[in-house]
Amino acid sequence: MLQIVTFLVTDPEMHEHIQKTVYSGHVSYKVGLPTGFTDIWEPATLAIKREGYSIKSESTGGVVVTEKFSPTISVTIPYGHALEFILTDSTGHQYLLQADDRSTDIVYARDTIVLTLRLFIKQFGERRKGKKRGLFFNK
């Protein structure tokens, strides 16, 4: 299952973190949500579970979004932004998020978050459709 991840992820620490996350089935990351003002981000938590994901604002305590994984959810990385990524939900609404830049731990790196989300979308979103596929390649 994770042999493909080994090929894609060359950093051993990142690979180990993603592997543990997939096996445990859940992880939370500190992220930032844009406030509408330039370079000001509101602290939030991105929780990823086998069932789906949720984004919760830490300042208001409110849930921004909660959704089950499906093949229509996507994660992209905008060009020229080292910490940012875009999570597009099943309705097409986009959530711009920023990885926590206060931590030097690989666990909070944007690429780790993006790879983890993509793996969960692929693995657990496909199960919702009733299909069992390889992680990246159809067999």
C-alpha positions, 0 to 999 in steps of 0.5 A: 500500500505505501510503497508508492509513498516511499517512491514519492517521498524521499524524506524519511521523516516525512515518509514515517509521519505519513505512514503512521498517519495512514495506519492510525487513521487520524491526524490534526495540523495547525493551519492558518485561515485568511482573515481578509487582510493582507498577510494576517492569518487566523489560527485554525485546526485541520483534522483529518480522519478516515471518514473525512476532514474538518477545519475549525477556527481556534479564535471563534471555536466554530467549525468552518467546514466538515466533510466526508472524503469523496473523489471530487475533493482536491488539494492544490498548491498555488504557485509561488507560495511556500506555505499555502495550499488550497482545499477544494470541497465536493461543491467546488468551494475553495479553502485557502490554508497556510501551514503553521510557519511557527514550527520547524517540525516536518509534521507541520510542513505544507507538503506533508499536509498536502500528501496526507490529504491526497492519500486520504482522499484517494484511499478513503474517498474511493471506498465511499464509491464502493471501489477498491483501488491501488493507492495511485495506480489502478490494478 
